[in-house]
Every structure is written in C-alpha cells, then in structure tokens.
Amino acid sequence: MNRDEEFITAVYADEEGTILDATGLRGMGRVGSKNIALRPEDLIPLPESADLMLLPDHQAVGQTSAGEILPITGTAVAAILPAGYTRLFLPAYEREENAERLPLYGYTAVVVYRDALYCAAIYTDENDKWDPVHYNTPELKKLVKRTKKDLPGNRIVEQVGGCSLKWHCCTAQNLFYRRWEAGIPASPVCNANCFGCISLQPAECCPSPQQRIDFRPTPEEIAEVGIYHLSVAPDGIISFGQGCEGEPSLAASNIAAGIRLIRAKTKKGQINMNSNAGYTEGIREIVDAGLDSLRVSIISARPESYDAYYRASYHLDDVKASIRYALAHGTYVSLNLLYFPGFNDRPEEFGAWQTFFRELPVQMIQVRNLNIDPDAFLDIMPPEQEAPIGTREFLERLHEEFPQLIIGSFSHYIE
C-alpha cells in the first residue's frame, strides 16, 4: 500500500487478477464519460460485504501530480456495493477498442486511501434486514424443502425456490425464512423493453443475471403464498414485481383477485407492488383491490430520457396518471430511482424532478445504483446539456426543497 496514507491512490489489477495500488498516481472516478480526480469527502471505507470486480478490456487510469491523466498497465477495478449504499462515482477507465459489454452490475470507483481500500459512495439507508449476513445461510436449502412441503404443487414456491438457491435473490429467500419482504412473481410478460433488463435480454445487449417466469400464477396460488407469509412473518410484506418477472400490472385480474382472497383471510402485513406503472388500467384494478404500497421504477422525469431507456408501449404521462390515481386512493407511493452518476444529476434532469414532485407528492425515493455497462447506457441516452451538479448535491437539494420526501434505498414497512 502507499506510504502516504492521506494520498488517494489509483488501483488496478495485474494479469493474474491481483489488485495493486499505482504508487504516485492519484485515484480517479468517473461521472458520465469523464474521469475526475477524487477527493477525501467523496470516499468511505469499502463496506465489508462489498465485492471487488475486474472490468475486462477497460484499462485503469490515474492522475499525475501535474494533473495529467495516464493509463495504467492493468485492468480497471470496481466495487460492487451492498444495498443501502449510493455510489457517487463510477470507476475511472479507458475502454479498449472492441471491448465486450460489461455484465449488469453497479460499478463503483475504488481506491487506496489511509492505507486501506475506500470507495466513492454514501450510505443512503440503514436497514439491517438487507444485510447479506442474513441470507444464503446453511439451512436455506432445508427451509425451501419445508415450504414446498407446506404448499405442495404451488408454482410460485417452485419459482422463488429456484431464485433463492440459484440466483441468491434475497426477496425470494425471505419467504422461506418466514420474515420481512417476500416476492410473489406473477407476470411473464412486460410492456417495456428496458435497456439492461435483469430478467430478459436480447443477445446484443448484456447477459441477464436471472431467468423470467414462464407461467401465469392463478389467484389461488397467489393467495396461498400471500396468506402463508403474511400470517407468520414479522414486518411481513408480499411484493409483486420481482426481478424474475415482467410487469405485474399486466396480470392485474389475477393479482387483484389474489389480494381479495388474502384479505378475506388475514389483515396482517403489507401488500406491495413494484411496477413501471405504465398500464394505468391495471394499476387502478390492483389499487382498488387493496394494494397498500406501490414502488414505481423510474429513471427520469423527462419524456425523452424516459423513452430512451424504457423503450415501452406507454409513456411518462401514463406513469404519472397511475401515480396520481394511487396517491388519490391512499396507496403509499415510492419511486425506485435508477441512479447513474453523471446522468440523473444533470441540471435538466434535476429541473424535471422538481416539477414532478411539485405535481405528484410521492412519499419516498429509493435510490438504486443502475446495473449497466456505463458506455452502453450513455450511448442510448440524450446527450447532456449542462455539466452534472453531482450526486450528493442532487440528493441534498431534493431533500431541501421537498422535506417530506424520504430518501432511502429500501421498501419500508408501513405501520
């Protein structure tokens, strides 16, 4: 490690994959497509549960004392952060010609500082429920078998059992641990074609980290799992709209009927849906059935940026109509804000968000690091009009103007 503990040092990986510090070269991060020298206030110690990942065909870079940005003979390194942390900077790099697209992860700048590994991030939400220590425990396989025995033949249980053991999905695993938020996938189809969808990808984009369901659960299957979980789970939540499915509102009839069956048996817990909210008719049907909370996936409040990412059969005005209906009918609404440093914090994007929140007073933003190849993402989005204001300032200014707006990273249990 570098002898000067207060110097922020660039890191890289050699041919064997060993991570080394580039002595004398200042560590950098990336905002949009620009590599920028990092400051101490940009950094936190690398969380224990974070992972380090190499970026093949992306060369590490550092800055000399004279301010010159130099390539390093080695591969760029990124931190993959646990939930609850929001990255401030992407890893700095120079992409090699004909480089393959990177897998769908949230790449974060990592450096050496104070003789240890640090990353460019802030802690956004304190929630011990999503600490990795609670998941993938030795008894998980036995717990999956127990639930399959309790609910024999239920295809949802079979699906989330596979998601738990193969894809290590935490929301799926909670069903078998009988606690907190558990996922109930319900729709094999979608009305959007998101660039970087985690459950279904065209071959030319990026490898998906999980497989989408290929069936439509019946209301009875939905209700059986929902009653099972909400009846026993502390702070129990069931959530439609998981990573292994499409858009749940397209299964509105089955979900609404399932919700009514659940509420006929138990009033416990919270019924949530994660949705793109583009199919307003379906949202209305599910809200009317008794939906407690709605989390809307969104990347921009500007129509041109929204359409470039979602490539959907609906538009941003449809999303706003769904949110307006849910708020008017007492549903708790949060936004799952897909965040990318150097995009969401552009002044034109921030201005659109100000207008959005004045019109639609949602209760919460859940800031989520967008899992995407940075260059692939920027290639499809509108070019920036002005220099970004920075992630920290973006969040601080939103909180200052809309103090009632909770800024976090997780779905919170609503009392």
C-alpha positions in Angstrom: 0.0 0.0 0.0 1.1 3.6 -0.5 3.3 5.1 2.2 1.4 8.4 2.2 -1.8 7.5 4.0 -3.5 10.7 3.0 -2.8 10.4 -0.7 -5.7 8.9 -2.7 -4.0 6.3 -4.9 -5.3 4.6 -8.0 -5.7 0.8 -8.1 -5.5 -1.7 -10.9 -5.4 -5.5 -11.4 -2.4 -7.3 -13.0 -2.7 -10.2 -15.4 -3.2 -12.7 -12.5 -6.1 -10.6 -11.2 -4.1 -9.3 -8.1 -5.3 -5.9 -7.1 -2.4 -3.4 -6.7 -2.0 0.3 -6.0 -0.4 2.5 -8.6 2.1 4.4 -6.5 2.2 8.1 -7.2 -0.9 8.2 -9.3 -4.0 9.8 -7.8 -7.2 7.7 -7.7 -10.0 8.8 -10.0 -13.7 8.2 -10.5 -15.9 8.7 -13.5 -19.0 10.9 -13.9 -20.8 10.1 -17.1 -18.0 9.8 -19.6 -15.4 12.0 -17.8 -12.7 10.7 -15.5 -12.3 13.0 -12.4 -9.8 13.1 -9.5 -11.4 12.0 -6.3 -11.4 14.0 -3.0 -11.4 12.7 0.6 -15.0 13.8 1.1 -16.1 11.5 -1.8 -14.9 8.4 0.0 -16.0 5.9 2.6 -14.2 2.7 3.7 -15.1 -0.2 1.5 -18.0 -2.0 3.2 -17.2 -5.5 4.5 -20.0 -7.0 2.3 -18.9 -5.2 -0.9 -17.3 -7.2 -3.7 -14.5 -6.3 -6.0 -14.8 -6.9 -9.7 -12.4 -6.5 -12.6 -13.5 -4.7 -15.8 -12.1 -6.7 -18.7 -10.9 -4.6 -21.7 -11.1 -1.5 -19.6 -7.7 0.0 -18.7 -7.2 1.6 -15.3 -6.2 5.3 -15.2 -4.7 7.6 -12.7 -3.7 11.3 -12.4 -0.1 12.6 -12.0 0.8 15.4 -9.6 0.9 17.7 -12.7 -2.8 16.9 -13.4 -2.1 14.6 -16.4 -4.4 11.6 -16.8 -2.3 8.5 -17.6 -3.4 4.9 -18.5 -2.1 2.2 -16.2 -0.8 -1.1 -17.5 -3.5 -3.1 -15.8 -7.3 -3.7 -15.7 -9.7 -1.3 -14.1 -11.2 -2.4 -10.8 -14.7 -1.7 -9.4 -16.5 -2.1 -6.1 -20.0 -3.7 -6.2 -21.8 -2.3 -3.2 -24.4 -3.9 -0.9 -27.9 -2.4 -0.8 -28.1 0.8 1.2 -25.1 2.5 -0.4 -25.4 5.0 -3.3 -22.3 5.4 -5.5 -21.0 8.9 -6.2 -18.6 7.9 -9.0 -18.2 5.1 -11.5 -14.7 3.6 -11.8 -12.3 5.6 -14.0 -11.1 3.8 -17.1 -10.2 3.9 -20.7 -12.3 1.5 -22.7 -10.3 -0.6 -25.2 -11.5 -0.8 -28.8 -13.9 -3.7 -29.4 -14.4 -4.3 -25.7 -17.2 -6.6 -24.8 -20.2 -5.1 -22.9 -19.9 -5.5 -19.2 -22.4 -7.6 -17.2 -25.3 -5.9 -15.4 -23.7 -4.7 -12.1 -23.5 -1.3 -10.4 -19.8 -0.4 -10.8 -18.3 2.0 -8.3 -14.9 3.7 -8.1 -12.5 2.1 -5.6 -9.1 3.5 -4.5 -6.5 3.2 -1.7 -6.8 5.9 1.0 -5.4 5.9 4.5 -3.6 2.6 3.7 -6.9 0.8 3.0 -9.5 0.3 0.3 -12.1 3.0 0.0 -15.0 3.5 -2.4 -16.8 6.6 -3.8 -20.2 6.3 -2.1 -22.5 7.4 0.6 -24.7 5.4 3.0 -28.3 6.2 2.0 -30.4 3.9 4.1 -29.8 2.0 7.3 -31.7 -1.3 7.2 -30.3 -4.3 8.9 -32.9 -6.6 7.2 -30.9 -6.5 3.9 -27.5 -7.2 5.4 -26.0 -10.1 3.4 -25.3 -11.9 6.7 -29.0 -12.8 7.0 -29.1 -14.6 3.6 -27.7 -17.7 2.0 -27.3 -19.4 5.3 -26.5 -23.2 5.6 -30.1 -24.1 6.5 -31.7 -22.3 3.5 -32.0 -25.5 1.4 -33.8 -27.2 4.2 -36.2 -24.3 4.6 -37.0 -24.3 0.9 -37.9 -28.0 1.2 -40.1 -27.2 4.3 -42.2 -24.6 2.4 -42.5 -26.8 -0.7 -43.9 -29.5 1.7 -46.3 -26.9 3.3 -47.5 -25.6 -0.1 -47.2 -28.6 -2.4 -47.6 -28.0 -6.1 -47.6 -24.2 -5.9 -45.7 -23.0 -8.9 -44.7 -19.7 -7.2 -43.0 -21.6 -4.4 -41.1 -23.6 -7.1 -40.1 -20.5 -8.9 -38.8 -18.5 -5.9 -37.1 -21.6 -4.5 -35.0 -21.7 -7.6 -34.4 -17.9 -7.4 -33.3 -18.4 -3.8 -30.8 -21.3 -4.4 -29.5 -20.5 -7.9 -29.7 -16.7 -8.2 -29.5 -15.9 -4.4 -32.4 -13.4 -4.5 -32.9 -12.1 -1.0 -36.6 -11.2 -1.5 -37.2 -14.7 -2.7 -35.4 -16.2 0.3 -37.5 -14.3 2.8 -40.5 -16.5 2.0 -38.5 -19.5 3.3 -37.1 -17.6 6.3 -40.7 -16.6 7.1 -39.8 -12.9 7.6 -39.9 -9.4 6.1 -40.5 -8.8 2.4 -41.1 -11.8 0.2 -41.6 -11.8 -3.5 -44.5 -13.2 -5.4 -43.8 -13.1 -9.2 -47.0 -13.0 -11.2 -46.3 -11.9 -14.8 -44.2 -13.5 -17.5 -44.7 -10.5 -19.9 -43.8 -6.9 -19.9 -44.9 -3.7 -21.7 -41.4 -2.2 -21.7 -38.1 -3.2 -23.3 -35.7 -1.7 -20.7 -32.1 -1.4 -21.8 -30.5 -3.7 -19.2 -33.5 -5.6 -18.1 -32.3 -8.1 -15.4 -34.6 -10.9 -16.4 -34.8 -10.8 -20.2 -32.2 -9.5 -22.7 -31.7 -9.6 -26.4 -28.3 -11.2 -27.2 -26.7 -8.0 -28.4 -27.0 -6.2 -25.1 -25.8 -7.8 -21.8 -26.1 -11.2 -20.0 -29.1 -11.3 -17.7 -28.4 -12.4 -14.1 -31.7 -14.4 -13.7 -34.5 -16.1 -15.6 -38.0 -14.8 -16.1 -41.0 -16.9 -15.1 -42.8 -18.6 -18.0 -46.3 -19.1 -16.4 -49.2 -17.1 -15.0 -50.0 -17.9 -11.3 -53.6 -18.2 -10.5 -55.4 -16.1 -7.9 -55.5 -19.2 -5.7 -51.7 -19.7 -6.0 -51.1 -16.1 -5.2 -53.4 -16.1 -2.2 -51.9 -19.3 -0.9 -48.4 -17.9 -0.7 -49.6 -14.5 0.5 -51.6 -15.9 3.4 -48.8 -18.3 4.3 -46.3 -15.4 4.5 -48.3 -12.6 6.0 -49.8 -14.8 8.7 -46.5 -15.6 10.3 -43.8 -13.2 9.1 -42.7 -10.3 11.4 -43.0 -7.0 9.4 -44.5 -9.1 6.7 -44.6 -7.7 3.2 -45.6 -9.5 0.0 -44.3 -7.9 -3.2 -45.4 -8.3 -6.8 -43.0 -7.2 -9.5 -39.8 -9.1 -8.9 -36.6 -9.4 -10.9 -37.7 -12.7 -12.3 -40.8 -11.4 -14.0 -42.2 -8.8 -16.3 -44.7 -6.1 -15.5 -47.1 -7.2 -12.7 -50.0 -4.9 -13.7 -50.4 -6.9 -16.9 -51.6 -9.7 -14.6 -54.0 -7.3 -12.8 -57.0 -9.5 -12.8 -55.2 -12.4 -11.1 -53.3 -10.2 -8.7 -56.5 -8.2 -7.7 -58.4 -11.5 -7.2 -55.5 -12.8 -5.2 -55.4 -9.7 -3.0 -59.1 -10.1 -2.2 -58.6 -13.7 -1.2 -55.7 -12.8 1.0 -57.6 -10.0 2.8 -60.6 -12.3 3.3 -58.3 -14.5 5.4 -55.8 -12.0 7.1 -55.5 -8.3 7.6 -51.9 -8.7 8.7 -48.9 -7.3 6.9 -48.4 -5.1 3.8 -49.2 -5.8 0.1 -46.8 -4.1 -2.2 -46.2 -4.0 -5.9 -43.1 -3.0 -7.8 -44.1 -1.7 -11.2 -43.3 0.6 -14.1 -46.8 2.0 -13.7 -47.3 2.3 -17.4 -50.5 0.3 -17.6 -52.9 2.6 -15.7 -56.0 0.5 -16.1 -54.2 -2.4 -14.4 -52.8 -0.2 -11.6 -56.3 1.0 -10.9 -57.7 -2.5 -10.7 -55.0 -3.6 -8.2 -55.2 -0.4 -6.1 -58.9 -0.8 -5.8 -58.4 -4.4 -4.6 -56.5 -3.2 -1.6 -52.9 -2.5 -2.6 -51.0 -0.9 0.4 -47.9 0.4 -1.3 -46.6 0.9 -4.9 -43.0 1.3 -5.8 -42.6 2.8 -9.3 -39.4 2.0 -11.3 -38.3 5.2 -13.0 -35.1 6.7 -14.4 -36.1 10.2 -15.5 -38.9 12.8 -15.3 -38.1 13.9 -18.8 -40.1 12.2 -21.5 -37.1 11.9 -24.0 -34.8 10.3 -21.4 -37.6 8.1 -20.1 -38.5 6.8 -23.5 -34.8 6.2 -24.5 -34.3 3.8 -21.5 -37.7 2.0 -21.2 -38.5 1.8 -25.0 -42.1 1.0 -23.9 -45.6 0.7 -25.3 -46.6 3.5 -22.9 -45.1 6.9 -22.0 -44.3 9.0 -19.0 -47.7 10.6 -18.9 -49.2 7.2 -18.3 -46.9 6.6 -15.4 -47.9 10.0 -13.9 -51.6 9.1 -14.3 -51.0 5.8 -12.4 -49.2 7.5 -9.6 -51.9 10.2 -9.3 -54.6 7.5 -9.0 -52.6 5.6 -6.4 -52.0 8.7 -4.3 -55.6 9.8 -4.5 -56.7 6.4 -3.2 -54.5 6.2 -0.2 -51.7 4.0 -1.6 -48.2 4.7 -0.3 -46.1 5.5 -3.3 -42.3 5.4 -3.6 -40.0 5.7 -6.6 -37.4 3.2 -7.4 -35.0 5.8 -8.9 -32.5 4.1 -11.1 -29.4 6.2 -10.5 -26.3 6.8 -12.7 -23.7 9.4 -11.7 -23.5 12.0 -14.5 -27.0 11.4 -15.8 -29.7 11.8 -13.2 -27.8 14.8 -11.7 -27.7 16.8 -14.9 -29.3 20.2 -14.3 -32.0 19.5 -17.0 -32.9 16.2 -15.2 -32.9 17.8 -11.8 -35.3 20.5 -13.0 -37.7 17.9 -14.4 -37.7 16.2 -11.0 -38.5 19.4 -9.2 -41.6 19.8 -11.5 -42.5 16.1 -11.0 -42.5 16.3 -7.2 -44.5 19.5 -7.1 -47.2 17.8 -9.2 -47.0 14.3 -7.6 -46.1 14.4 -3.8 -44.9 10.8 -3.5 -43.7 9.8 -0.1 -40.3 8.3 -0.8 -37.4 7.8 -3.3 -35.5 4.6 -3.1 -32.1 5.4 -4.8 -30.8 2.3 -6.6 -27.5 2.1 -8.4 -28.3 1.3 -12.0 -26.7 -2.0 -13.0 -25.5 -1.3 -16.5 -22.4 -1.0 -18.8 -21.7 2.7 -18.4 -20.8 3.3 -22.1 -23.7 1.3 -23.4 -26.0 3.3 -21.2 -24.7 6.7 -22.3 -24.8 5.6 -25.9 -28.6 5.4 -25.8 -29.4 8.4 -23.7 -29.8 12.0 -24.8 -26.5 14.0 -24.6 -26.1 16.2 -21.6 -27.0 19.9 -21.9 -25.0 21.1 -18.9 -22.4 19.7 -16.6 -23.8 17.5 -13.8 -24.2 19.0 -10.3 -23.0 15.9 -8.5 -24.9 13.1 -6.8 -24.5 14.5 -3.2 -25.9 17.9 -4.3 -28.7 16.3 -6.3 -29.9 14.4 -3.2 -29.4 17.3 -0.8 -31.2 19.8 -3.0 -34.2 17.4 -3.4 -34.4 16.9 0.4 -34.1 20.7 1.0 -37.0 21.5 -1.4 -39.2 18.5 -0.5 -38.5 17.8 3.2 -41.4 15.4 3.4 -39.7 13.2 0.8 -37.9 10.2 2.4 -34.7 9.4 0.6 -33.6 5.8 1.2 -32.8 2.6 -0.6 -35.4 0.0 0.7 -39.1 -0.6 0.9 -40.0 0.3 4.5 -42.7 -1.5 6.4 -45.7 0.8 6.8 -47.4 0.7 10.1 
